[in-house]
Amino acid sequence: MKIETHPREDHQTTMTVEVDPEQLEAARRRAARKIAGQAKIPGFRPGKAPYDVVRRMFGDAAITEEAMEILVNDIYPLAIKEAEITPAAMGQLENVESLDPPKFTFTVPLAPKVELGDYKSIRLPYAWTSPDEEKLENAISDLRRMYSKTEEVQREAQEGDYVLVDVTGVKAKPKEGEDALLAERTGFATLIRPEAKDDEWPFSGFAAKLVGIKPGEEISFSHKFPKDHADEKLQGQNVKFTVKVKTVRGVDMPPLDDNFAVMTGLGSSVDELRERMRENLENEARAEYDDKYFEEAIEQIKASATIKYPPQVLDHEIEHIVEDVERRLKSQGVENMETYYKMVDTTPEKFMEEHARPVAKRRLERGLIMDEIARAESIRVDEHDIEHEFRHAWTDLVMNDPEFSKRTKGGTKPTREIVDAVALDSANRLLTRRVLDRIKAIANEEEIPSEGEASTGGEVPEEGEIPAEGKVPVGGETESQAPVAESEAKPDAEKSE
């Protein structure tokens, strides 16, 4: 077998493979037996018709076409092994150069490659601070509001009221013939909070402008949106809003006492409720800070890194992004992507280029950087650690995921597929935490802990709370790190000459 490889700029390689004519002839005979086994040939049992009989009935072209697929599937894994190529995905048969001698051209996507550069020089102080008492009091007020009673009032709207409004937003200075409407909601309910929220629609501080307006009255004002606003239609726009107040509902909040604490299930006293609320706030605040912190840290590493991957890898990540969006939409009652495109006034092509592809690229490259840091820093997770994480994850799913609990309740033995999925997710999450801990240590010039010192967190559930199948042997690499097996990287042999 003669092999020539030619690297391409898109992190793929063109591989030309030439084999002996005898191999093609052997493949033809195997092809004839396959055809004979699938067809009814008078006078012969399936698969027993001689080669010449099959050839006369079906012709050389049919046998050769079948032989090409057999030969390609035989030689491709051998060729990538001999050429010492690690593929990232299935190869593609691009052309049959000749039949005498048999010569094929493949395009092979190469496994992603990351050169981290001087990643140990990044510096980013970790400066998370616990939420203050004001945020705790606001959170408790929000909780009391959830248990409050409301009644319609005819007075001016004030802080703490729920207000039902009709909202219309148009371009402040539309061009002639241009559709000026940018935002519209009928029967939109909003809460006039003491503080503005970043995720408030249509902008932070909107509800506060309704203070002093009575039911039946109308107010107009303008707002200039930043260029990076979440709603693409509003980005950089100067919008004139017209808001009609339909109803105002005053809020009667329950007293903050021990009875209220018991009612919420967060404690038997106000002190216990405050402590639980404080813990929740700290966890949420730390998680939010960590998201931003590690995003910035990884971006610093990425700035000096070189990342290469073929387009197929990015396409695969895009598929995951779209699947995630579809799942979220279905949970919100939106049945398909076509409905979503209409809701946000976009097209499939625009959604792919402006949302799915950038998000997938960012997620892919960050994942590749973290995988490479795990290798460079020799970060591993052993069987004991994964067992610990698995038990914690399984208990959490049983207690907090109704669908999962339904599938495993009543002594029903969970499937191997469920157990493996939870185990793999546990291993990946544990490895991710350790990589992020290492990045944080490097960025803050901290002493690097030895392997095994990292905390897995949480208590280990008692034996019997999860199935025996939960014990997962560890082979060293996680799914995201393991190279593609040759059997999984066969080319698409459907494309022939």
C-alpha positions in Angstrom: 0.0 0.0 0.0 1.4 3.4 -1.0 0.3 6.4 0.9 0.8 10.1 0.3 -0.5 12.8 2.7 -0.8 16.6 2.0 -1.8 18.8 5.0 -4.5 21.5 4.3 -5.0 24.9 5.9 -8.3 23.9 7.5 -6.6 21.3 9.7 -7.4 18.4 7.5 -5.2 16.3 5.3 -5.6 14.9 1.8 -4.5 11.2 1.8 -3.9 9.3 -1.4 -3.8 5.6 -1.1 -2.8 3.1 -3.8 -3.2 -0.6 -3.4 -2.4 -3.7 -5.4 -4.8 -4.7 -8.2 -5.2 -8.1 -6.5 -6.9 -6.4 -3.5 -9.5 -4.9 -5.8 -10.1 -8.3 -7.4 -10.5 -9.9 -4.0 -13.0 -7.2 -3.1 -14.9 -7.8 -6.3 -15.4 -11.5 -5.4 -16.5 -10.5 -1.9 -18.9 -8.1 -3.5 -20.3 -10.7 -5.8 -21.0 -13.0 -2.8 -22.7 -10.2 -1.0 -24.9 -9.4 -4.0 -25.7 -13.1 -4.5 -26.7 -13.3 -0.8 -29.2 -10.4 -1.2 -30.7 -11.3 -4.6 -32.6 -14.3 -5.8 -30.6 -16.1 -8.5 -32.5 -19.1 -10.1 -30.9 -22.4 -9.4 -28.7 -21.2 -6.5 -29.2 -20.8 -2.8 -28.6 -17.3 -1.4 -24.9 -16.5 -1.5 -23.9 -19.6 -3.4 -24.0 -18.4 -7.0 -20.6 -18.5 -8.8 -18.8 -15.2 -9.5 -19.3 -15.5 -13.3 -23.0 -16.1 -12.9 -23.4 -13.0 -10.7 -21.3 -11.0 -13.1 -23.5 -11.9 -16.1 -26.7 -11.1 -14.2 -25.7 -7.8 -12.6 -22.8 -6.6 -14.7 -19.3 -5.5 -13.8 -20.4 -1.9 -12.8 -22.6 -3.2 -10.0 -19.9 -5.5 -8.7 -17.3 -2.8 -8.9 -19.4 -0.3 -7.1 -20.0 -2.7 -4.2 -16.3 -3.7 -4.3 -15.3 -0.1 -3.9 -17.2 0.3 -0.7 -15.7 -3.0 0.7 -12.2 -2.0 -0.3 -12.4 1.5 1.0 -13.7 0.3 4.4 -10.9 -2.2 4.5 -8.0 0.1 3.6 -9.0 3.3 5.2 -8.4 2.3 8.9 -5.1 0.6 7.8 -4.0 3.7 5.9 -4.6 6.2 8.7 -2.8 3.8 11.1 0.2 3.4 8.8 0.3 7.2 8.1 0.1 7.8 11.9 -3.0 10.1 11.6 -5.4 10.6 14.5 -8.7 11.6 12.9 -11.2 13.9 14.6 -14.2 12.5 12.7 -15.2 10.3 9.8 -13.0 10.7 6.7 -14.5 11.4 3.3 -13.8 9.5 0.1 -13.3 12.4 -2.3 -12.3 10.6 -5.5 -11.4 7.2 -7.1 -8.3 8.3 -9.1 -8.0 5.0 -11.0 -8.9 1.4 -10.9 -5.7 0.1 -12.5 -4.0 0.3 -10.1 -6.7 1.1 -7.5 -6.0 4.6 -6.2 -8.2 6.6 -3.8 -8.2 10.1 -2.4 -9.6 10.8 1.1 -10.0 14.0 3.1 -9.3 13.2 6.7 -10.2 15.7 9.5 -7.4 15.8 12.0 -7.8 15.7 15.8 -7.8 19.2 17.4 -4.4 20.5 18.4 -3.7 23.1 21.1 -0.5 24.9 22.0 -1.1 26.7 25.2 1.8 29.2 25.0 2.9 30.7 28.3 -0.3 30.0 30.1 1.4 30.0 33.5 2.0 33.8 33.2 -1.7 34.8 33.4 -2.6 36.9 36.4 -6.2 37.5 37.5 -6.9 38.1 41.2 -9.8 36.2 42.6 -11.8 38.8 44.5 -15.3 37.4 45.2 -17.1 39.0 48.1 -20.1 37.8 50.0 -23.5 39.6 49.3 -24.2 42.3 51.8 -27.1 42.7 54.2 -29.1 44.8 51.8 -29.1 42.0 49.2 -30.2 39.6 51.9 -33.1 41.8 52.9 -34.1 42.3 49.2 -34.1 38.5 48.7 -36.2 38.0 51.8 -38.6 40.6 50.6 -38.8 38.8 47.2 -39.6 35.6 49.1 -42.3 37.3 51.2 -43.7 38.7 47.9 -44.0 35.2 46.5 -46.4 34.3 49.4 -48.2 37.6 49.4 -51.8 38.5 48.5 -52.6 41.1 45.9 -55.7 43.2 45.3 -56.5 45.7 42.6 -56.3 49.4 43.6 -57.3 52.7 42.0 -54.4 54.8 43.3 -51.1 55.7 41.7 -48.6 53.0 41.2 -45.9 52.8 43.8 -42.9 50.8 44.7 -43.8 47.1 45.5 -46.9 47.1 43.2 -47.6 44.8 40.4 -48.7 46.7 37.3 -50.4 45.4 34.1 -49.5 47.5 31.0 -49.6 47.6 27.3 -46.2 48.5 25.8 -45.3 49.8 22.4 -41.8 50.7 21.3 -41.0 52.4 18.0 -37.9 54.0 16.5 -37.5 57.5 17.6 -36.6 58.7 14.1 -37.7 56.0 11.5 -36.7 56.4 7.9 -39.5 56.8 5.3 -41.2 53.6 4.5 -39.3 51.7 7.3 -41.2 49.5 9.8 -40.8 51.6 13.0 -42.2 49.0 15.5 -39.4 47.4 17.6 -41.1 46.1 20.7 -44.7 45.4 21.6 -46.4 43.6 24.5 -50.1 43.5 25.5 -51.1 42.7 29.0 -47.5 42.7 30.3 -47.2 42.3 34.1 -44.2 43.9 35.8 -43.2 44.4 39.4 -42.0 47.9 40.6 -38.9 46.8 42.5 -36.9 49.0 44.9 -33.8 48.2 42.7 -33.4 47.7 39.0 -32.7 44.3 37.7 -30.3 43.6 34.7 -32.8 41.1 33.1 -35.8 43.5 33.4 -37.8 43.8 30.1 -37.4 45.9 28.0 -34.5 47.5 29.9 -33.2 47.8 33.4 -35.2 50.5 35.3 -38.3 50.3 33.1 -40.8 49.5 35.9 -39.6 52.4 38.0 -40.8 54.8 35.4 -44.4 53.7 36.1 -44.4 55.1 39.7 -47.1 57.8 40.0 -49.2 56.5 37.1 -52.8 55.6 37.7 -54.9 52.9 36.0 -56.1 54.1 32.6 -53.3 56.7 32.2 -50.5 56.6 29.6 -46.9 57.6 29.7 -44.3 58.1 26.9 -40.5 58.2 27.2 -37.4 57.3 25.2 -34.5 55.0 25.9 -31.2 54.5 24.1 -30.1 50.8 24.0 -26.5 49.8 24.0 -25.0 48.1 20.9 -24.5 44.8 22.8 -28.1 44.5 24.0 -29.4 41.0 24.2 -32.3 41.7 21.8 -30.8 42.2 18.3 -33.7 44.3 17.1 -33.0 46.9 19.9 -29.2 47.0 19.7 -28.1 50.6 19.4 -31.6 51.9 18.9 -33.1 55.0 20.3 -36.7 53.8 21.1 -39.7 55.8 22.0 -42.0 53.8 24.4 -45.7 54.4 25.0 -47.0 52.6 28.1 -50.6 52.4 29.1 -51.3 51.3 32.7 -54.3 48.9 32.7 -54.4 47.8 36.4 -52.4 48.3 39.5 -52.4 45.6 42.2 -51.2 46.4 45.7 -49.3 43.7 47.6 -50.1 42.5 51.2 -46.9 40.6 52.3 -47.0 38.1 55.2 -45.2 39.1 58.3 -41.6 38.0 58.7 -42.0 35.6 61.7 -41.4 32.0 62.6 -44.7 30.9 61.1 -43.5 32.3 57.7 -40.2 30.5 58.0 -42.0 27.2 58.6 -44.4 27.9 55.7 -41.4 28.4 53.3 -39.7 25.2 54.4 -36.5 27.1 54.9 -36.3 26.7 58.7 -38.3 26.7 61.9 -37.4 30.2 62.9 -36.6 33.6 61.3 -32.9 33.1 62.2 -32.8 29.7 60.4 -34.5 31.2 57.4 -32.0 34.1 57.2 -29.1 31.7 57.5 -30.5 29.4 54.7 -31.2 32.5 52.5 -27.7 33.8 53.1 -26.2 30.4 52.1 -28.3 30.4 48.9 -27.3 34.0 48.1 -23.7 33.2 48.6 -23.8 30.1 46.4 -25.6 32.0 43.6 -23.2 35.0 43.9 -20.1 32.8 43.9 -21.4 30.8 40.9 -22.1 34.0 39.0 -18.7 35.4 39.9 -16.9 32.2 39.0 -18.6 32.1 35.6 -17.2 35.5 34.7 -13.9 35.0 36.4 -13.1 31.7 34.6 -14.4 33.1 31.3 -11.9 36.0 31.6 -9.1 33.7 32.8 -9.6 31.3 29.9 -9.7 34.2 27.4 -6.3 35.3 28.7 -4.9 31.8 28.1 -6.6 31.7 24.7 -4.9 35.0 23.7 -1.5 33.4 23.7 -2.6 29.9 22.6 -2.8 28.3 19.1 -5.9 26.3 18.5 -6.4 24.2 15.4 -9.4 22.0 14.5 -11.2 20.9 11.4 -14.6 22.3 10.4 -16.4 19.0 11.2 -15.6 19.4 14.9 -17.1 22.9 14.9 -20.2 21.6 13.0 -20.6 18.9 15.6 -20.6 21.5 18.4 -23.1 23.6 16.5 -25.4 20.6 16.4 -25.2 20.4 20.2 -26.0 24.1 20.5 -29.1 23.8 18.3 -30.2 20.7 20.3 -29.8 22.6 23.5 -31.9 25.5 22.1 -34.6 23.1 21.0 -34.8 21.4 24.4 -35.2 24.8 26.1 -37.8 25.9 23.7 -39.9 22.7 24.2 -39.7 23.2 27.9 -41.2 26.7 27.3 -44.0 25.3 25.1 -42.4 26.3 21.7 -42.6 23.2 19.5 -40.1 23.8 16.8 -37.3 26.1 15.6 -39.4 27.6 12.8 -41.8 29.1 15.4 -38.8 30.5 17.3 -37.3 32.1 14.2 -40.6 33.9 13.6 -40.8 35.0 17.3 -37.3 36.6 17.2 -37.6 37.8 13.6 -34.7 35.9 12.2 -33.9 33.2 9.6 -32.2 29.8 10.1 -29.1 31.1 8.2 -28.9 34.2 10.3 -29.4 32.3 13.5 -26.6 29.9 12.6 -24.1 32.6 11.7 -24.9 35.2 14.4 -25.8 32.9 17.3 -25.1 29.2 17.0 -21.7 29.3 15.3 -20.1 32.0 17.6 -21.4 30.2 20.7 -20.2 26.8 19.5 -16.8 28.2 18.5 -16.4 29.8 21.9 -17.5 26.7 23.8 -15.4 24.4 21.7 -12.2 26.4 22.0 -12.6 26.8 25.8 -13.2 23.1 26.1 -10.1 22.3 24.1 -8.0 24.7 26.2 -9.2 23.0 29.4 -8.5 19.5 28.0 -4.9 20.6 27.1 -4.4 22.2 30.6 -5.5 18.9 32.1 -2.9 17.1 30.1 -0.1 19.7 30.6 -0.7 19.8 34.4 -1.3 16.0 34.7 -4.7 16.4 36.3 -6.4 13.1 36.8 -9.5 11.8 38.6 -9.3 8.4 40.1 -11.9 5.7 40.7 -12.6 6.7 44.3 -13.2 10.3 43.5 -15.5 9.5 40.7 -17.4 7.0 42.9 -17.9 9.9 45.4 -19.0 12.3 42.8 -21.3 9.7 41.2 -23.1 9.0 44.5 -23.6 12.7 45.1 -24.9 13.3 41.6 -27.2 10.3 41.7 -28.8 11.3 45.0 -29.3 14.9 43.7 -31.1 13.6 40.6 -33.3 11.3 42.6 -34.3 14.1 44.9 -34.6 17.0 42.5 -35.3 15.6 39.0 -38.9 14.3 38.8 -38.4 12.6 35.4 -35.3 10.8 36.6 -36.9 9.8 39.9 -39.9 8.4 38.0 -37.6 6.2 35.8 -35.8 4.8 38.8 -38.4 4.6 41.5 -40.1 1.5 43.0 -37.0 -0.7 43.0 -36.7 -0.6 39.3 -33.2 -1.4 38.3 -31.8 1.5 36.2 -30.4 0.7 32.8 -26.8 0.5 32.1 -27.2 3.4 29.8 -28.5 5.6 32.6 -25.8 4.6 35.0 -23.1 5.2 32.4 -24.5 8.6 31.5 -24.5 9.7 35.1 -21.0 8.3 35.7 -19.5 10.0 32.6 -21.1 13.3 33.5 -19.8 13.0 37.1 -16.2 12.3 35.8 -16.4 15.2 33.4 -17.7 17.6 36.1 -15.1 16.5 38.6 -12.3 16.9 36.0 -13.6 20.3 35.0 -13.6 21.5 38.6 -10.0 20.4 39.1 -8.9 22.1 35.9 -10.6 25.4 36.9 -9.1 25.1 40.4 -5.7 24.8 38.8 -6.3 27.8 36.5 -7.3 29.9 39.5 -4.2 28.8 41.4 -2.0 29.7 38.5 -3.7 33.1 38.0 -3.3 33.9 41.7 0.3 32.5 42.1 -0.9 30.0 44.7 0.8 26.9 45.7 -0.3 24.0 43.5 -1.9 21.2 45.6 -0.7 17.7 45.1 -3.0 15.2 43.3 -5.7 13.9 45.6 -6.0 17.1 47.8 -8.9 18.6 45.8 -12.2 18.5 47.6 -15.0 16.7 46.0 -17.6 18.4 48.2 -20.8 17.1 49.7 -21.5 14.0 51.8 -21.2 10.5 50.5 -24.7 8.8 50.5 -25.1 5.5 52.3 -24.6 2.3 50.4 -27.8 1.1 48.8 -29.0 4.6 47.7 -27.6 4.0 44.3 -27.3 0.8 42.2 -24.2 -1.4 42.4 -23.6 -0.5 38.8 -22.6 3.0 40.0 -19.1 1.8 40.6 -17.3 3.0 37.6 -13.7 1.9 36.7 -11.6 4.7 35.4 -9.5 4.3 32.3 -7.5 7.6 32.5 -9.1 9.8 29.9 -12.5 11.3 29.7 -14.6 11.2 26.6 -13.5 14.6 25.5 -9.9 13.6 25.7 -9.9 10.2 24.1 -8.8 9.9 20.4 -11.3 8.7 17.9 -11.1 4.9 17.4 -10.4 3.7 13.9 -13.7 1.9 13.7 -15.5 5.2 14.4 -13.6 7.1 11.8 -14.4 5.2 8.6 -15.0 7.4 5.5 -18.3 7.9 3.7 -17.8 5.5 0.9 -21.1 6.4 -0.7 -19.2 9.0 -2.8 -17.5 7.2 -5.7 -16.4 8.2 -9.1 
